[in-house]
Amino acid sequence: MPLTRRRFMGALALGAGAALSGIGRAWAKSIEQLVLSEEEWRERLTPERFRILREEGTERPYSSPLNDETRDGTYHCAGCDLALFESATKYDSGTGWPSFYDVIEGRVGTKTDYKLIFPRTEYHCARCEGHQGHVFKDGPEPTGLRYCNNGLALTFKPAAEAS
């Protein structure tokens, strides 16, 4: 079932744990939404990116070339090109997925996910609501958070090309 803005905002209202409940809530007023039909998303995305971004799938660990990306730049949503992460916040979490300890403010929204029975905090792109991954409280300082992202949900833009 596709994630609708109503379901997404409802999930935000439920909260995702005291330390994570405020993450991403500012996006609703500051980011213009990109709303496309399922057919338009299927035309825009590869089948695997569609599965991850629109159906909240997960790629295999260690399968993304972004795991080894070390250049300066920004990581953007593969669905709508919204910048989500700065390369300075990327680190090797040892999990097999690109990981970051912070997001660009206002660029993601969160909801509670019960797919593995226990609650996890899932995060989505603020513009297109594309599923990115899950955030955990086991990351490095200064935030103590680990945004565990699907590599196929991102594109990387090197700083040298961003100008």
VOPA-63155 format. One line per 4 residues: their letters; for each residue x, y, z of N, C-alpha, C. Coordinates in steps of 0.001 Angstrom, whole numbers, plus 500000, padded with zeros to 6 digits. Example, Ala and Ser with C-alpha at 12.3 -4.5 7.8 and 13.67 -1.06 7.14 Angstrom:
REM residues 2
AS	513190 494310 507800 512300 495500 507800 513200 496700 507800 | 512850 497750 507080 513670 498940 507140 512900 500030 507870;
//
This chain:
REM residues 163
MPLT	500854 498825 500000 500000 500000 500000 500894 501229 500000 | 500681 502146 499060 501541 503331 499008 501332 504232 500213 | 502390 504900 500576 502341 505829 501694 501699 507124 501226 | 500604 507496 501842 499956 508752 501492 500374 509816 502480;
RRRF	500225 511073 502082 500572 512185 502975 499791 512075 504273 | 498505 511685 504198 497675 511560 505399 498226 510488 506341 | 498562 509300 505790 499126 508238 506624 500457 508665 507204 | 501280 509340 506395 502596 509786 506831 502472 510773 507989;
MGAL	501619 511776 507828 501444 512774 508887 500823 512140 510129 | 499911 511187 509939 499326 510488 511077 500374 509722 511857 | 501278 509073 511125 502355 508343 511782 503280 509292 512526 | 503520 510462 511951 504349 511451 512642 503702 511853 513956;
ALGA	502400 512011 513935 501695 512430 515143 501814 511386 516249 | 501962 510111 515874 502103 509058 516866 503439 509123 517584 | 504425 509729 516937 505758 509828 517527 506555 508573 517265 | 507833 508649 517490 508710 507508 517240 509725 507368 518358;
GAAL	509323 507617 519556 510218 507550 520701 510671 508943 521084 | 510880 509160 522335 511169 510504 522845 512349 511179 522162 | 513437 510446 521977 514625 511085 521407 514501 511323 519909 | 513602 510613 519228 513497 510731 517785 512229 511428 517338;
SGIG	511296 511691 518215 509979 512166 517802 509992 513503 517090 | 510956 514360 517341 510969 515662 516695 511712 515695 515379 | 512394 514626 515004 513192 514607 513792 512279 514730 512584 | 512582 515685 511723 511906 515783 510448 510554 516460 510442;
RAWA	510026 516871 511562 508684 517436 511567 508608 518809 510913 | 509701 519538 510838 509667 520883 510260 509445 520864 508749 | 509647 519734 508113 509569 519670 506656 508209 520007 506118 | 507146 519698 506822 505795 519811 506278 505478 521216 505777;
KSIE	506032 522236 506385 505738 523607 506001 506770 524186 505041 | 507964 523619 504987 509039 524275 504255 509419 523620 502930 | 508980 522412 502655 509359 521708 501438 508118 521506 500564 | 508207 521961 499316 507096 521742 498383 507042 520259 498026;
QLVL	505874 519663 498130 505699 518233 497892 505725 517893 496403 | 506278 516739 496069 506221 516181 494731 505275 514992 494806 | 504137 515108 494148 503136 514047 494174 502964 513519 492756 | 503251 512228 492580 503109 511568 491290 502240 510326 491457;
SEEE	501621 509899 490381 500834 508668 490408 501790 507475 490445 | 501268 506305 490770 502098 505102 490772 502704 504877 489388 | 501914 505100 488343 502405 504936 486972 503557 505903 486674 | 503419 507143 487110 504491 508126 486897 505753 507746 487651;
WRER	505606 507216 488880 506778 506763 489637 507442 505594 488931 | 506632 504668 488403 507201 503504 487711 507958 503928 486451 | 507509 504963 485771 508210 505481 484598 509501 506187 484997 | 509504 506820 486150 510632 507634 486607 511751 506794 487218;
LTPE	511403 505686 487866 512358 504890 488641 512599 503519 488017 | 513769 502956 488283 514008 501559 487922 513120 500687 488808 | 512865 499440 488412 512031 498568 489260 512574 498424 490690 | 513893 498299 490836 514472 498137 492179 514341 499422 492993;
RFRI	514570 500563 492378 514379 501832 493098 512913 502040 493453 | 512002 501643 492589 510580 501748 492894 510255 500902 494129 | 510764 499664 494157 510511 498768 495295 510987 499387 496605 | 512132 500022 496582 512682 500609 497809 511976 501921 498166;
LREE	511921 502843 497226 511380 504173 497519 509866 504204 497699 | 509129 503447 496899 507666 503543 496918 507001 502407 497690 | 507690 501265 497846 507111 500125 498555 507848 499813 499853 | 508734 500714 500254 509480 500601 501512 510300 499322 501613;
GTER	510958 498981 500497 511806 497805 500468 513191 498088 501030 | 514014 497050 501048 515395 497160 501536 516308 496420 500571 | 517440 497031 500268 518415 496359 499412 519313 495458 500259 | 520024 494561 499592 520961 493686 500290 522097 494507 500904;
PYSS	522544 494155 502097 523689 494869 502671 524935 494675 501807 | 525806 495657 501826 527079 495671 501096 526901 495650 499579 | 525708 495960 499075 525478 495935 497635 525592 497318 496987 | 525669 498367 497779 525681 499714 497223 527098 500255 497044;
PLND	527391 500794 495860 528695 501448 495671 528842 502693 496548 | 527741 503237 497040 527837 504415 497913 528476 504088 499262 | 528551 502813 499619 529247 502439 500864 530696 502915 500836 | 531302 502870 499657 532721 503213 499519 532952 504647 499060;
ETRD	531895 505434 498935 532032 506825 498477 532638 507671 499592 | 533749 508363 499292 534421 509175 500317 534638 510627 499891 | 534211 510990 498693 534405 512364 498237 533474 513332 498971 | 533863 514615 498970 532996 515661 499502 531823 515861 498554;
GTYH	530648 516073 499124 529475 516305 498300 528206 516108 499090 | 527117 515893 498384 525814 515697 499034 525140 514458 498470 | 524330 513853 499320 523538 512683 498964 522093 513138 498812 | 521515 512818 497650 520184 513292 497292 519209 512123 497185;
CAGC	517941 512398 497393 516898 511400 497186 516895 510997 495716 | 516922 509703 495439 516914 509217 494063 515548 509389 493411 | 514528 509676 494191 513206 509876 493627 512942 511285 493148 | 513467 512274 493881 513127 513675 493552 514303 514631 493578;
DLAL	515493 514150 493901 516724 514932 493894 516854 515928 495051 | 516070 515787 496103 516223 516655 497273 517485 516241 498033 | 518356 517196 498347 519562 516902 499131 519149 516512 500543 | 519622 515350 501015 519257 514835 502339 520426 514815 503325;
FESA	521627 514512 502824 522795 514350 503696 524013 515049 503110 | 524841 515596 503990 526154 516126 503615 527180 515010 503825 | 528176 514950 502958 529187 513900 503077 529934 513951 504408 | 530020 515115 505027 530715 515233 506315 530039 514425 507420;
TKYD	528768 514057 507241 528047 513306 508278 528017 511803 507982 | 528660 511370 506893 528690 509950 506533 529797 509254 507324 | 529538 508020 507700 530567 507227 508387 530333 505747 508094 | 531333 504923 508350 531225 503483 508135 530684 502854 509407;
SGTG	529418 502458 509363 528774 501861 510538 529034 500365 510629 | 529588 499775 509567 529825 498339 509558 528570 497525 509287 | 527464 498179 508925 526199 497479 508710 525989 497034 507273 | 526735 497624 506322 526563 497284 504927 525676 498243 504161;
WPSF	525202 499289 504824 524403 500313 504167 525054 501673 504415 | 524931 502613 503482 525446 503956 503738 524801 504511 505015 | 525625 505045 505903 525127 505533 507186 525593 506956 507441 | 524743 507710 508102 524980 509122 508391 524563 509383 509823;
YDVI	525218 510341 510495 524812 510663 511861 523903 511880 511940 | 523642 512524 510804 522718 513662 510808 522191 513884 509395 | 521025 514528 509302 520410 514879 508023 520481 516389 507830 | 520248 516826 506616 520084 518259 506385 518736 518630 506992;
EGRV	518734 519629 507833 517547 519980 508609 516298 520137 507747 | 515213 519517 508203 513924 519629 507547 513758 518787 506297 | 514702 517897 505997 514655 517153 504737 514062 515754 504849 | 513795 515265 506073 513165 513950 506222 512024 514026 507230;
GTKT	511108 513103 507079 510037 512896 508049 510157 511469 508564 | 509638 511211 509736 509752 509880 510341 508385 509302 510662 | 508367 507994 510816 507185 507288 511302 507658 506012 511986 | 506807 505420 512782 507144 504171 513457 506782 503004 512546;
DYKL	507702 502064 512413 507562 500891 511563 507560 499660 512468 | 506557 498788 512309 506453 497569 513116 506654 496309 512270 | 507272 496416 511089 507404 495279 510183 508197 494122 510791 | 509120 494399 511689 509900 493341 512346 509394 493082 513763;
IFPR	508147 493382 514029 507443 493232 515299 507817 494327 516294 | 509115 494536 516526 509521 495599 517440 509527 496920 516679 | 509236 498022 517362 509167 499313 516655 510542 499828 516227 | 510575 500354 515000 511759 501029 514476 511296 502374 513927;
TEYH	512215 503321 513845 511878 504623 513283 512315 504649 511832 | 511337 504712 510950 511562 504760 509517 511607 506224 509090 | 512414 506557 508105 512424 507933 507615 512265 507963 506105 | 511627 509055 505658 511279 509257 504257 511731 510646 503816;
CARC	511930 510803 502517 512232 512106 501926 511063 513057 502172 | 511380 514272 502559 510344 515264 502855 509604 515730 501607 | 510223 515672 500448 509569 516158 499224 508663 515106 498591 | 509173 513893 498397 508406 512885 497655 507928 511727 498519;
EGHQ	508286 511731 499782 507933 510678 500735 508551 509334 500370 | 509619 509355 499566 510317 508121 499217 511016 507532 500434 | 510834 506238 500639 511458 505531 501761 512977 505549 501605 | 513675 505950 502668 515132 505981 502661 515716 504862 503504;
GHVF	515237 504696 504720 515782 503684 505615 515225 503853 507006 | 516052 503496 507997 515655 503577 509403 516731 504318 510195 | 516305 504967 511266 517250 505684 512121 517283 504993 513483 | 518499 504828 514007 518713 504131 515267 519520 505012 516211;
KDGP	519455 504705 517489 520142 505492 518523 521507 504905 518868 | 522227 504376 517888 523534 503769 518160 524642 504385 517300 | 524449 505636 516885 525432 506300 516037 526471 507064 516832 | 527408 507668 516127 528482 508421 516782 528027 509802 517244;
EPTG	528833 510428 518039 528602 511819 518437 528794 512701 517208 | 528194 513813 517099 527532 514545 518172 526056 514210 518354 | 525425 513459 517432 523986 513200 517557 523665 511888 518245 | 524557 510906 518142 524274 509580 518673 523289 508799 517804;
LRYC	522994 509310 516603 522036 508662 515710 522746 508007 514536 | 522116 506967 513991 522594 506306 512774 521442 506245 511785 | 521531 507066 510747 520571 507006 509650 521093 505947 508702 | 520472 504782 508702 520892 503640 507898 520090 503684 506603;
NNGL	520733 504033 505495 520039 504357 504251 520236 503292 503182 | 519216 503052 502407 519356 502239 501207 520165 503039 500188 | 521220 502447 499658 522024 503141 498662 521236 503462 497399 | 520329 502577 496992 519528 502821 495788 518518 503947 495978;
ALTF	518277 504356 497195 517364 505471 497469 518082 506806 497349 | 519406 506762 497107 520221 507976 497048 520962 508104 495727 | 521316 509333 495416 522311 509627 494388 523345 510509 495056 | 524563 510454 494582 525636 511274 495158 526051 512348 494162;
KPAA	526201 513569 494656 526688 514670 493828 527967 515217 494458 | 529099 515006 493790 530366 515507 494321 530348 517032 494439 | 531045 517543 495429 531093 518992 495655 531619 519731 494434 | 532569 519161 493742 533148 519802 492562 532120 520011 491458;
EAS	531095 519167 491399 530056 519279 490373 528838 520049 490864 | 528753 520308 492156 527559 520923 492741 527446 522418 492442 | 528515 523049 492023 528484 524497 491815 527711 524903 490635;
//
